[in-house]
Amino acid sequence: MSTVALSPPAAETKVERPGKLVLFLRYLRRNKGLAIGVLILLCLVAFTVIGLLTINPKHAYPLSVAAKKPPSLKYPFGTDFFGRDLYAAMVVGMWQTAAIGLLAGGIGTLIGVVLGFMSAYFGSWTDATIRTICQVLTPIPVLLIQVVIAGSLDKRDVTILTMAFIVVLLAWMGPTLVIRSQVLTMKERQFVSVAKLSGVSDMGIIFKEILPNLLPFIAAAFVAQVFAAVFAAFYLAVLGLGPLREPLLGNIIWAAQSQGAFFNGWWWWPIIPSIAMILILGSLALINMGLDELANPRVRRTE
């Protein structure tokens, strides 16, 4: 009688899932716009950080250096009519512009998230009140309101914090409506119903079940609000409604325009801050579009 030798079962092959960093880098490789936006933003951050470590901040203010000097080794971006080193002014101005954008964008997004959750999750009169306020205020031109408020203030009272407050006054409506619509969809999902049947409290459902799934939408809303805040601070400063002594990028352009920089041959004065503002707004716009694609499954590209 012959015996048949049984071969041992083949070892199961393990497939290791790539880490989050690898997946993110792969996504950046596919989403060229987001990759370019992140790269530009990192370069701007490096420029600002290195600049803050190497410049004398006093040179960003009037009467600190020789006036009307073209770009050179001593003054890489030249100087302006008021005796400011434009390199130092650009570094300080970009930091101040970033502070306004992050402060106003963060506060606007936070208010929008809180109101959006309250409106969608609790419903009833809360939803009706918040939705009505947003519907009434949304058609109002934000630029007009900001110009009226900034123009009514004494220029000596306008500071970086004041600019951020003016920008954030109507910045919460967009995130409120976006988060409300997403929460209305999310709270009807099966996992939320299971959590309710399991006895999880409303706060537990909001913070443990719904909020983690909305982080991509919140991140996209935050970037959009930072973009809107930076743009608002820029055009208010260009109109001469910002803190005039501070070297905001818009203030530098407004001062160059008021002194006829192009007609007097001081071409470097308005061009350099204009290029910087284009890079800032362009990078934020590219990042916002990339995050919107990441958050929206309808347009998300697969691996």
Sequence and secondary structure as in RCSB ss.txt:
>XXXX:A:sequence
MSTVALSPPAAETKVERPGKLVLFLRYLRRNKGLAIGVLILLCLVAFTVIGLLTINPKHAYPLSVAAKKPPSLKY
PFGTDFFGRDLYAAMVVGMWQTAAIGLLAGGIGTLIGVVLGFMSAYFGSWTDATIRTICQVLTPIPVLLIQVVIA
GSLDKRDVTILTMAFIVVLLAWMGPTLVIRSQVLTMKERQFVSVAKLSGVSDMGIIFKEILPNLLPFIAAAFVAQ
VFAAVFAAFYLAVLGLGPLREPLLGNIIWAAQSQGAFFNGWWWWPIIPSIAMILILGSLALINMGLDELANPRVR
RTE
>XXXX:A:secstr
                   HHHHHHHHHHH HHHHHHHHHHHHHHHHHHHHHHHS GGGGSTTSS SS  S SSS
TT B TTS BHHHHHHHHHHHHHHHHHHHHHHHHHHHHHHHHIIIII HHHHHHHHHHHHHHTTS HHHHHHHHH
HHS GGG  HHHHHHHHHTTSSHHHHHHHHHHHHHHTTSHHHHHHHHTT  HHHIIIIIIGGGGHHHHHHHHHHH
HHHHHHHHHHHHHTT S TTS  HHHHHHHHHHTTTTTTT THHHHHHHHHHHHHHHHHHHHHHHHHHHH TTT 
   
